[in-house]
Amino acid sequence: MNQDTEKTAVQRLFITISVMLATVMQALDTTIANVALPHMQGSMGASQDQISWVLTSYIVASAIFMPMTGFLTARFGRRKLLIVSVAGFTLASMMCGAAQSLTQMVAFRLLQGVFGASLVPLAQAVLLDTYPKEKHGSAMATFGIGVMLGPILGPSLGGILTEHYNWRWVFYINVPFGILALIGLFRFVPETILEKGRRFDLLGFSFLALGIGALQMMLDRGQSQDWFSSSEIIIETIMAVLALYLFITHIFTAKNPFIEPALFKDRNLSAGLVFIFVVGVVLLASMALLPPFMQNLMGYPVINTGYLLAPRGFGTMAAMMIVGRLSSRVDARYLIFIGLLCIACSLWEMTKFTVDSSGYDLIRTGIIQGFGFGFVFVPLTTVTFATLAPHYRTEGTSMYSLIRSIGSSIGISIVTTFLAQSAQKNHAVFSELINPNNHALAQAVGKGILTESSYGLSILDGVVTTQATTLAYLQDFRFMMFITLAAIPLLLLMSSPKQRTQTASA
């Protein structure tokens, strides 16, 4: 679909606003509910394990239905699918806010995931088709603001709404966004050409849905079930591996596969999928670690935690505005390289955190990291789809969003598991030093505390636990820094749009 000559600047503006409202609405829900979970738990009388299904149900449903975006667009049209998705997501949000039991909440969150699955890839595809190729950088900068700021500002907004109102408003906040988005979609977004002859590959979708669903369940519940000591996790792992193997085999042998293998022949898309996986791992994993670190170890209340994390979003927004202007003049791979270095530097600074670190340290590292993500996300998205054939665009954007989502789930699972294991190991090592033969410690706290006072020993154990957990967080930050640095060589696999154009013309 190429109607650039017919679209005015005003039409493009309203199309952008409409799809961005839908993007922001969906992106916020990936993290905004996390802050309200303890309040939901008390309101519904649920256990810690039961309330986690509020997050799990949304993530699993969204991951399963996201790959269907390409087929549904081909059969019913992008505009119709967007309108149905936004309307369904808004209605499901209202139902979540009004839920009176855990069963209702989980069911409504499932609906949210089903209807929200297509919103981000469809919005991205609409913007790529609305703007000419030379303006894709600016369009992706606008798109990136919604996608990146949602997870970053979600905890802050969720904390404010929960603190000053109640947890139900983290869902009701979607209603005005949804209504405004629907008005814009009805009025301005054009419909795409339908492919009514396209058949639905039920077997391929079943394999993929089962594989992704089992993988997400394993990642989300692994830590609480003690991983492979649980039969549930073992079964989910076997199901995920087997189903994904059958899916890969199927798409290379079926006549009309659910996802065409030719999609991955584009080198930029394949490299971009690996890159966005890394971005998903580092972005949401760092956002999952910082709030508990600040609240449990540094002693910040929820509302202050939200305020201190908010500047990260301003760093991202500033970077995206800069990149939007540079994208047409500078090789996107150089911009990605600068962004990865900024992220790595911020994570290195975070490995020096202590429980006495100042708010300035948290804000400074957050801004640098947000700036880095802004420099990575926009040029990465532009380069990933620069050489992809237009008819693959919707399927490509759905795979891009899916891989980012899976990366986020894997990243959160890895760092939380690593955190728990490292804290235990650190505690064991530190505890060995708490003995009467440690003369320096005896002089510092008094020998009697070490040998006679149970109260004194309990205080020392609390100190050891705090220090062991703090070190475990710092080890997680260092681990994510290494992942970020390891992604830099992948830039060699990508070619810039300018190079491709010159090669084609030659």
C-alpha positions in Angstrom: 0.0 0.0 0.0 1.6 3.2 -1.2 -0.6 6.3 -1.1 2.0 8.8 0.0 1.1 11.2 -2.8 -2.5 11.3 -1.7 -1.9 11.8 2.0 -1.6 15.3 3.3 0.6 16.2 6.2 -2.6 16.7 8.3 -3.8 13.2 7.5 -0.5 11.7 8.4 -0.5 13.6 11.7 -4.0 12.3 12.6 -3.1 8.7 11.5 0.0 8.9 13.7 -1.9 10.2 16.7 -4.5 7.5 16.4 -2.2 4.5 16.1 0.1 6.0 18.8 -2.8 6.2 21.3 -3.4 2.5 20.7 0.3 1.7 21.1 0.7 3.7 24.3 -2.4 2.1 25.7 -1.1 -1.5 25.1 2.5 -0.7 26.0 1.5 0.8 29.4 -0.3 -2.4 30.3 2.9 -4.5 30.1 4.2 -2.9 33.4 1.5 -0.7 34.9 -0.3 -3.5 36.7 2.8 -4.8 38.4 2.8 -2.0 41.0 -0.8 -2.7 41.9 -0.5 -6.4 42.4 -0.1 -6.3 46.3 -3.3 -4.1 46.5 -5.2 -6.5 44.2 -4.0 -9.4 46.3 -5.4 -7.9 49.5 -8.7 -6.9 47.8 -9.3 -10.3 46.3 -7.9 -12.4 49.2 -5.5 -14.2 46.8 -2.1 -15.8 47.6 1.2 -14.6 46.1 1.1 -17.5 43.6 -2.5 -16.9 42.6 -2.2 -13.2 42.0 0.8 -13.8 39.7 -1.8 -15.2 37.2 -3.0 -11.6 36.6 0.3 -11.0 34.8 0.8 -14.5 33.4 -2.6 -14.7 31.7 -2.0 -11.4 29.9 1.5 -12.2 28.7 0.6 -15.7 27.5 -2.5 -14.6 25.6 -0.7 -11.8 24.0 2.2 -13.9 22.9 0.0 -16.7 21.5 -2.2 -14.4 19.4 0.5 -11.9 18.2 1.7 -14.1 15.3 -1.9 -14.2 13.9 -1.7 -10.5 13.0 -0.4 -11.1 9.5 -3.2 -13.6 8.6 -6.0 -11.6 10.2 -4.8 -8.5 8.3 -4.8 -10.3 5.0 -8.3 -11.8 5.5 -10.1 -8.9 7.2 -8.0 -5.8 6.5 -5.7 -3.8 8.7 -8.2 -1.0 9.6 -11.0 -3.4 10.7 -8.5 -5.4 12.8 -7.2 -2.3 14.5 -10.7 -1.1 15.3 -11.8 -4.4 16.7 -8.5 -4.8 18.7 -8.8 -1.3 20.2 -12.5 -1.7 21.0 -11.9 -5.1 22.6 -8.9 -4.0 24.6 -10.7 -0.9 25.9 -13.8 -3.0 26.9 -11.6 -5.7 28.5 -9.7 -2.9 30.5 -13.1 -1.7 31.9 -14.0 -5.2 32.9 -10.6 -5.7 34.6 -11.2 -2.5 36.6 -14.6 -3.7 37.7 -13.5 -7.3 38.5 -14.7 -8.6 41.8 -12.8 -11.9 42.0 -9.5 -13.4 41.0 -11.3 -15.7 38.4 -12.9 -12.7 36.8 -9.7 -10.7 36.7 -7.7 -13.5 35.1 -10.4 -14.1 32.5 -10.6 -10.4 31.6 -6.8 -10.1 31.5 -6.8 -13.0 29.0 -9.2 -11.0 26.9 -6.9 -8.0 27.2 -4.0 -10.1 25.9 -6.0 -11.5 23.0 -7.2 -8.1 21.8 -3.9 -6.2 22.6 -1.7 -8.7 20.8 -2.1 -7.0 17.4 -2.0 -3.4 18.4 1.8 -2.7 18.4 2.7 -4.6 15.2 -0.3 -3.1 13.4 0.6 0.4 14.5 4.1 0.0 13.3 3.0 -1.4 9.9 0.6 1.6 9.5 3.3 4.1 10.2 5.7 2.4 7.8 3.1 2.5 5.0 1.9 6.0 5.8 5.3 7.7 5.5 7.7 7.6 2.6 11.0 5.7 3.0 13.1 8.8 3.6 10.8 9.6 6.6 10.8 6.2 8.2 13.4 7.3 10.8 11.1 10.1 12.1 8.1 7.8 12.0 9.8 5.1 14.0 11.0 7.7 16.4 7.4 8.6 17.1 6.4 5.0 17.3 9.4 4.2 19.6 8.2 6.9 22.1 5.0 4.9 22.7 6.6 1.5 22.8 9.6 2.4 25.0 8.0 4.9 27.3 5.1 2.6 28.1 7.2 0.0 30.0 9.4 2.7 31.5 6.6 5.0 32.8 4.2 2.2 33.6 5.5 1.6 37.2 5.6 5.3 37.9 2.0 5.9 36.6 0.8 2.7 38.3 2.3 3.8 41.6 0.7 7.3 41.4 -2.7 6.0 40.5 -2.6 3.2 43.2 -1.3 5.6 45.8 -3.8 8.5 45.2 -6.8 6.5 44.0 -6.9 2.7 43.9 -5.6 -0.2 41.9 -8.7 -0.2 39.6 -7.6 3.0 37.9 -4.5 1.3 36.4 -7.1 -0.3 34.1 -9.6 2.5 33.8 -6.8 4.8 32.5 -7.0 2.9 29.2 -10.6 4.0 28.5 -10.0 7.6 27.3 -7.0 6.5 25.2 -9.2 3.8 23.6 -12.0 6.1 22.8 -9.8 8.7 21.2 -7.9 6.1 19.2 -11.2 4.6 17.9 -12.4 8.0 16.7 -9.1 8.6 14.8 -9.0 5.0 13.3 -12.6 5.3 12.0 -11.9 8.7 10.5 -8.4 8.7 9.1 -6.8 5.2 8.7 -7.3 3.7 5.2 -8.1 0.0 4.6 -5.7 -2.4 3.0 -6.3 -4.8 0.1 -7.8 -8.1 1.3 -6.4 -11.6 0.4 -9.6 -13.6 0.7 -8.0 -16.6 -0.9 -5.4 -17.0 1.8 -6.0 -20.1 3.9 -5.5 -20.4 7.6 -2.8 -22.9 8.5 -4.4 -24.4 11.6 -1.7 -27.0 12.2 1.1 -24.4 12.0 -0.7 -22.0 14.3 -1.5 -24.8 16.8 2.2 -25.8 17.0 3.3 -22.2 17.4 0.6 -21.3 20.0 1.4 -24.4 22.0 5.1 -23.7 21.9 4.9 -20.1 22.8 2.3 -20.7 25.5 4.3 -23.4 27.1 7.5 -21.3 26.9 5.8 -18.3 28.5 4.3 -20.4 31.3 7.7 -22.0 32.0 9.4 -18.6 32.1 6.8 -16.9 34.2 6.3 -19.7 36.8 9.8 -21.2 36.8 11.2 -19.2 39.7 8.1 -19.7 42.0 8.1 -23.4 41.2 11.8 -23.9 41.8 12.4 -24.6 38.1 13.3 -28.1 37.1 12.6 -29.6 40.5 8.9 -29.1 39.6 7.1 -31.5 37.3 5.0 -28.7 35.9 8.1 -26.8 34.6 9.6 -30.0 33.1 6.3 -30.8 31.3 6.1 -27.2 30.0 9.7 -27.2 28.8 9.2 -30.5 26.9 6.0 -29.2 25.3 7.7 -25.9 24.3 10.7 -27.6 22.7 8.7 -30.2 20.9 6.0 -27.8 19.6 8.5 -25.2 18.4 10.5 -28.0 16.6 7.4 -29.2 14.9 6.4 -25.7 13.9 9.8 -25.0 12.3 9.7 -28.3 10.5 6.1 -27.6 9.4 6.8 -24.1 7.9 9.5 -25.6 5.7 7.4 -28.5 4.4 3.8 -27.1 4.2 2.3 -25.6 1.1 0.8 -22.6 2.7 2.6 -22.2 6.0 1.4 -20.0 8.8 4.6 -17.9 8.5 6.4 -17.9 5.3 10.1 -19.0 5.6 11.0 -16.4 2.9 10.4 -13.7 5.5 13.7 -14.6 7.2 15.7 -14.5 4.0 16.0 -10.8 4.5 19.3 -10.4 6.4 18.4 -7.1 8.0 15.1 -8.6 9.4 16.9 -11.7 10.8 19.7 -9.6 12.5 17.1 -7.1 13.7 15.1 -9.9 15.4 18.2 -11.0 17.3 18.9 -7.4 18.3 15.3 -6.7 19.5 15.5 -9.9 21.6 18.6 -8.4 23.4 16.7 -5.0 23.8 13.8 -6.9 25.3 16.0 -8.8 27.7 17.9 -5.7 29.0 15.0 -3.2 29.0 12.3 -5.0 31.0 14.8 -7.0 33.0 16.4 -3.8 34.3 13.0 -2.3 35.0 12.0 -5.5 36.9 15.1 -5.2 39.1 15.2 -1.5 40.0 11.9 -1.1 41.8 12.5 -3.9 44.4 16.1 -2.8 44.8 15.0 0.7 45.6 12.1 -0.3 47.8 13.4 -3.3 49.7 17.1 -2.3 50.1 17.3 1.5 49.8 14.0 2.1 51.6 12.2 4.2 49.1 8.3 4.2 49.2 6.4 3.2 46.0 5.6 6.8 45.1 9.2 8.0 45.3 10.4 5.0 43.4 8.1 6.0 40.5 9.4 9.6 40.6 13.0 8.5 40.5 12.4 6.1 37.6 10.5 8.6 35.5 13.6 10.6 34.2 14.7 7.4 32.4 11.7 8.1 30.1 12.8 11.6 29.5 16.2 10.4 28.4 14.5 8.0 25.9 12.3 10.8 24.6 15.2 13.2 24.1 17.3 10.5 22.3 14.4 9.6 19.9 13.9 13.3 19.0 17.6 13.5 18.2 17.7 10.2 16.3 14.6 11.2 14.3 16.6 14.1 12.8 19.9 12.2 12.4 18.4 9.0 10.8 18.4 10.4 7.3 22.0 11.7 7.6 23.9 9.2 9.7 24.3 5.4 9.1 21.8 3.8 11.5 24.4 1.2 12.6 26.6 4.0 14.1 23.6 5.3 16.1 22.8 1.8 17.3 26.5 1.4 18.4 26.4 4.7 20.4 23.1 3.5 22.0 24.6 0.1 23.0 27.6 1.9 24.5 25.4 4.2 26.5 23.4 1.2 27.9 26.6 -0.7 28.7 28.1 2.4 30.5 24.9 2.9 32.5 24.9 -0.7 33.6 28.5 -0.5 34.6 27.7 2.5 36.7 24.8 0.5 38.3 27.3 -2.2 39.4 28.6 0.4 41.8 25.3 1.0 43.5 25.1 0.6 47.3 22.1 0.9 49.7 23.4 4.4 50.4 23.5 5.6 46.8 21.8 8.9 46.3 18.7 9.7 44.2 21.1 11.6 41.9 22.9 8.4 41.1 19.7 6.6 40.2 18.4 9.5 38.1 21.8 9.9 36.3 22.2 6.3 35.3 18.5 6.1 34.4 18.7 9.0 32.0 21.9 7.6 30.4 20.3 4.2 30.0 17.0 5.7 28.6 19.1 7.8 26.2 20.9 4.6 25.0 17.6 2.7 24.5 16.3 5.6 22.4 19.4 5.5 20.2 19.0 1.8 19.7 15.3 1.3 19.2 14.6 3.9 16.4 17.5 3.1 14.0 17.2 -0.6 14.7 13.5 -0.6 13.7 14.3 1.5 10.6 17.2 -0.8 9.5 15.3 -4.0 10.3 12.4 -3.1 7.8 14.4 -1.1 5.3 15.0 -3.9 2.9 11.9 -6.0 3.7 9.3 -6.4 0.9 6.1 -4.4 1.6 3.8 -7.4 1.5 5.8 -9.0 4.3 5.6 -5.9 6.5 2.7 -6.8 8.7 4.1 -10.3 9.4 7.5 -8.8 9.9 6.3 -6.3 12.5 4.3 -9.0 14.4 7.4 -11.2 14.5 9.4 -8.2 15.7 7.0 -7.5 18.5 6.8 -11.2 19.4 10.5 -11.7 19.7 10.8 -8.5 21.8 8.1 -9.9 24.1 9.8 -13.3 24.4 13.1 -11.6 25.1 11.5 -9.6 27.9 10.1 -12.8 29.5 13.3 -14.7 29.2 15.3 -11.7 30.5 13.1 -11.2 33.6 13.2 -15.0 34.3 17.0 -15.2 34.0 17.7 -12.1 36.1 15.2 -13.0 38.9 16.6 -16.6 39.0 20.2 -15.4 39.0 19.3 -12.9 41.7 17.9 -15.5 44.0 20.7 -18.0 43.5 23.4 -15.3 43.8 21.9 -13.9 47.0 22.0 -17.4 48.6 25.6 -18.0 47.5 26.7 -14.5 48.7 25.0 -15.1 52.0 26.9 -18.4 52.5 30.2 -16.8 51.7 29.6 -13.7 53.9 28.4 -15.9 56.8 31.7 -17.8 56.9 33.3 -14.5 57.9 30.9 -14.1 60.9 32.8 -16.1 63.6 34.7 -15.4 66.8 38.1 -15.7 65.0 37.4 -12.7 62.9 39.2 -10.2 65.1 38.4 -7.1 62.9 34.7 -7.9 63.1 34.9 -8.6 66.8 36.5 -5.2 67.5 34.0 -3.4 65.3 30.8 -4.9 66.9 32.0 -6.3 70.2 33.0 -9.9 70.9 30.0 -10.6 73.1 27.6 -10.0 70.2 29.3 -12.7 68.2 29.4 -15.3 71.0 26.7 -14.6 73.5 23.9 -12.4 72.2 21.2 -14.1 70.0 19.8 -10.6 69.4 23.1 -9.4 68.2 23.5 -12.4 65.9 20.1 -11.8 64.4 21.1 -8.2 63.7 24.3 -9.4 62.0 22.3 -11.9 60.0 20.1 -9.1 58.8 23.1 -7.0 57.7 24.6 -10.1 55.9 21.4 -10.7 54.1 21.1 -7.1 53.0 24.7 -7.0 51.7 24.4 -10.4 50.0 21.2 -9.3 48.2 22.7 -6.0 47.2 25.7 -7.8 45.7 23.4 -10.1 43.8 21.6 -7.1 42.2 25.0 -5.7 41.2 26.0 -9.0 39.7 22.7 -9.0 37.7 23.5 -5.5 36.4 27.0 -6.7 35.3 25.5 -9.7 33.6 23.2 -7.5 31.5 26.1 -5.3 30.7 27.9 -8.3 29.2 24.8 -9.2 27.1 24.7 -5.6 25.8 28.3 -5.7 24.8 28.0 -9.1 23.2 25.3 -7.7 20.8 27.6 -5.1 19.3 29.3 -7.5 16.7 25.8 -8.3 15.3 26.0 -4.8 13.7 28.3 -6.4 11.1 25.5 -8.5 9.8 23.3 -5.6 9.0 23.5 -3.3 5.9 22.3 0.3 5.9 19.4 1.3 3.6 21.8 3.6 1.6 24.1 0.7 0.9 21.3 -1.4 -0.3 20.0 1.3 -2.6 23.5 1.9 -4.1 24.0 -1.8 -4.7 20.6 -2.1 -6.4 21.2 0.9 -8.7 24.7 -0.4 -9.6 
